[in-house]
Amino acid sequence: MSSTLRQRLTRQLNLLKQKLTAIKDVSSARLINLTSPDASTRLQTLTEIQKDAKEATNVIAKLRTIKSQWLLLIASNRLNRMREGGENNGRLHAEDGHLRRNHRTRRESHRSTR
């Protein structure tokens, strides 16, 4: 199940990234219209950019939701591994993108050799 959830979250994430990039590109193109001598054109452009900003805010909120779902998925996977005895001494697995918890930093290793 976590595999299908991971695929769905990845697909949603990629679509939202594309949408955010498209909004940025359109808004950037609209900035040219702000130099127009016609006040109504400038006002219309500002209104459109404001709508783009609202849409971008909604996309960012959805990205945050996906981030929290990813974190829940990772925590759930860790919990399942712990239940199955898959984690030793509190070590984290590399597939989650983390170092092991008991990995010593360079400074700690240096201090212990003195």
Steps between C-alpha positions, in 0.01 A plus 500: 500500500778743584642447153180616331472790744858598422428488127185709541681760712787515249257550213315776689828665593622507140170641372500775763862589420409533132198713585706729723763541227227582246350764732844656551568509127163659417537760775851582384371554147224725633751730668580647160146643485566705813713737292205581277406871487131401516377500862219251434750250357723537805202454733383191310853358514522558874165326548620200297826482694304515826286203383819314411637567846183359661521191282869457586414527870246219458756284321754560778241400761441175308877442488513538879221245533694256283810561712312410817362188330856401403613545860211286622588233245865497609401483868256219427765304312746544786244390754421190296869413473544545874206269564656242272839541666654658192673787679803435717588726790289787372678525166316661213500343158670661203187473285348781709792722407644527848829408660499250779416657835812368670732620227769716658571838351853588391539726804395225740741255340781753521436569869507132589847455349662768715 
